Amino acid sequence: MSKAARLEWQGEGARVLPLDPAVPFTIGRDPATSLSLPEVAGLSRRHAVLRQSEGRWLICDLDSRNGTWVGEQRLEGCRPLRDGDAIRLGRRGPVLVFRAGHPAPTPAPVRAAPATGTIDVAGTTLSLAQILRVELNSRAVHPHVFSWWVLACLGGLLLLPFPLLFWPLQAGALATCIVLGRRREHELQVILRDGRAWRRVFADSRTALAHRNGLRRAIGQPSGA
């Protein structure tokens, strides 16, 4: 079981003051500080603060009158703390010993067992162990449909004096642009470990997604990755 960083107050028995990495720990006579010591002579209202920065605990003096000491050295500004450092508040004030704690060990990642078996892709039987990853790319079937619509509109201006021809032509061009512009094709790519890739094109996005997710589950890859 891990122990969090903490302060041990010398002369106060077994009093332990836990430290929270997300909350600076302030010390002083002010009642609003984390450790309020209004009865300690020589202590400033806001004397010192402990905070964590980039994974290390720092002790910072807050311009106190009688200073903050780490060991036999008076603190100027901030300095990193090491396990066992003795912090003295003023020349004759209370002593707090810093304990770094011991973080819980990071569990080893669980590696998925290699995929086994075969699968048919675009008429070719592939070993699942050969597959590196599976991707799905979507693209417009008619990428230049907007340009065609603009040309049709410009050409239709020649019929502007003939509204019975002009307006049906414009409406038809717009409808064609909308219908063709919404058409997309979905290419499933199965990339092998040797650098080769197998492709299959689907007109329906749901079918393409179902194939992609099924292949990803077969090789142990998250389906939403």
Residue, then its C-alpha position, 0 to 999 in steps of 0.5 A: m500500500s502506498k503512502a502519500a507525502r506528508l509532514e511529521w511535526q517534531g515535538e508533537g508526538a505522532r502528529v502527521l500532516p498529509l500533503d495533497p499534490a493538488v492543493p498548496f499547503t500553507i503555514g502561518r498565523d493566519p486562520a486561513t492557512s492549511l496549518s494555522l499556528p497563531e500561538v507560535a511567536g516569530l511566525s508571520r501571518r503567511h510564513a511558508v508554503l509547500r507545493q508540488s511542481e513537475g512531480r517534485w515537492l517545493i518549500c517556498d518562504l513567503d517573505s517571512r520576517n524570521g525566515t524558513w530554514v531547511g537544515e541549517q540553511r535559510l531559504e531564499g525563495c523556493r527549493p526542492l525537498r528531499d525525503g527527511d528534510a527538516i523544515r524549521l519555521g523561524r530561528r527557534g520555531p517548530v520543526l516539520v520533517f518532510r516525508a516524500g512517501h512512496p507511490a504505488p507501483t505502476p501495474a505492468p501493461v497486459r499484453a493481448a495474445p497474438a491473434t490466430g486464424t485466418i480471414d477472407v479480405a477481398g477474396t484473399t485469405l489472410s492470416l490474422a497474425q499478418i495484419l498490422r492495423v485496419e483503417l477506414n477512409s471515406r471520400a466523395v464519389h464526385p469531388h468536382v460536383f460543385s465545379w460542374w454545378v457552377l459551369a451549368c449555372l453559367g451556361g444557363l445564363l444563355l437561356l436567361p431570356f427564356p425563363l421557361l427553360f432557364w429556371p427548370l435548368q437551374a433547379g435541375a442543376l442544383a438538385t443534381c449537385i446536392v444528390l451527387g455531392r452527398r454520395r461517398e464511398h468508404e475504403l477499408q484498408v487492411i495493412l499487413r506487417d510486411g507493408r502490403a495493403w488490401r483494399r475493399v470499397f463499400a457504398d454503405s457506411r454502416t457496412a464498412l464500419a461493421h467490417r472494420n470493427g469486426l476485423r479490429r476485434a479479430i486482431g485485438q485492436p480497439s474498434g473505436a481506435 
